[in-house]
Structures are given as C-alpha cells and as structure tokens.
Amino acid sequence: MNVRKALCGLVLGLVCVVIPSTVYAQATSDNPSVAGQLNDAKTIVAKIKKDAIQMQSYAQTTGLSWQTHSTALEKIKTDVNELQQNMRGLQSHRTVASSWQQEAIDRVTALANDLATNMNATIDRLNKSKSRPTTPPYPEYLKANTRIVTDLGDEIDATIDYGQNKAKLDQLGQQLDSSAK
C-alpha cells in the first residue's frame, strides 16, 4: 500500500512538473511576427468590409452608373491585393509558428483567397453586365464579398484574442510555478 502511495505521489509530482513546462514550451514557440501580421491584416480587412458594405448598397440603387460600381470595385481590389501581400507574409512565418498559429494562418489565408476569388468574379460579372449593374447575379456577388470579409474579420479577431488570452494564461501559469517553488 505504501509503495502504491509513493508511486502515485511520484506520478502526481511528475505531472505537476511536466504539464506546466510543456505549456511554457508551447508558449515560447508562438511567433510574435504572426500576431503583427494579423494586426496588419485586421486593418486592411476593416477597410475592405466598409467598402464591401457600401458596394452592397450600390446594388440596391438603380441610378448609379456601372462606372461608379467599377471605380468602387477597383478600390476594393487594391485593398484585396494588399491583403494578399499580407497573407504571403503571414505564410512565410508559418514554418516558425506554433501549431495553433499554423492552423489559424491556414484558416485566415483560405478566407482571404476566397475573398480574392469572389472579388475577381464580381469584377468579371460587372464587366459582362455594364448596362445592368443592379441585376442578378451581380448583387449576390456583392453580398458574398460582404459575407466573406465579415467572416475573415471575425476569424482574425478571434485569433488575435486567442493569442492574447493564451499569453496571459501562460504568464499566470509561470507565476504560479515560480510561487510554488
């Protein structure tokens, strides 16, 4: 019986030492450059979202010319291209990012790629229907742009929040470990 208690105590002691050090090891592999890239992307996405919402309202206004639509879409396209550049930078940090950051990079990049693809399709659709920019399916493309950029912004916000909360938790774990010694 005493051997069993000693063995349980030893296992418990190892768990108390190994788990916090494992958590700390994971925290140190988080790449701060990823957070910086995500913060930059957040700013770009906010601009795109504002313009995408405005574009969606254009589809409900029959008096606007196709040139007005085209000018607004070109502005968004420029921002989407800037976002794609940011995504390439984010991807370049993927190999030195922690596993949760790698997963976040994959999710964010996929949404950014979806946005770029849909943005190109929106421009193609407008070019094919210059005389009727408010008729379907063009408004659906605009709605899809707004939905995708909203999802992308939400994903970026959630990733940034997770990283900040994880860092706080890791710091608290370190403080707890040092006070237990």
C-alpha positions, 0 to 999 in steps of 0.5 A: 500500500505504501509503495502504491502511495509513493508511486502515485505521489511520484506520478502526481509530482511528475505531472505537476512538473511536466504539464506546466513546462510543456505549456511554457514550451508551447508558449515560447514557440508562438511567433510574435511576427504572426500576431503583427501580421494579423494586426496588419491584416485586421486593418486592411480587412476593416477597410475592405468590409466598409467598402464591401458594405457600401458596394452592397448598397450600390446594388440596391440603387438603380441610378448609379452608373456601372462606372461608379460600381467599377471605380468602387470595385477597383478600390476594393481590389487594391485593398484585396491585393494588399491583403494578399501581400499580407497573407504571403507574409503571414505564410512565410512565418508559418514554418516558425509558428506554433501549431495553433498559429499554423492552423489559424494562418491556414484558416485566415489565408483560405478566407482571404483567397476566397475573398480574392476569388469572389472579388475577381468574379464580381469584377468579371460579372460587372464587366459582362453586365455594364448596362445592368449593374443592379441585376442578378447575379451581380448583387449576390456577388456583392453580398458574398464579398460582404459575407466573406470579409465579415467572416475573415474579420471575425476569424482574425479577431478571434485569433488575435484574442486567442493569442492574447488570452493564451499569453496571459494564461501562460504568464499566470501559469509561470507565476504560479510555478515560480510561487510554488517553488 
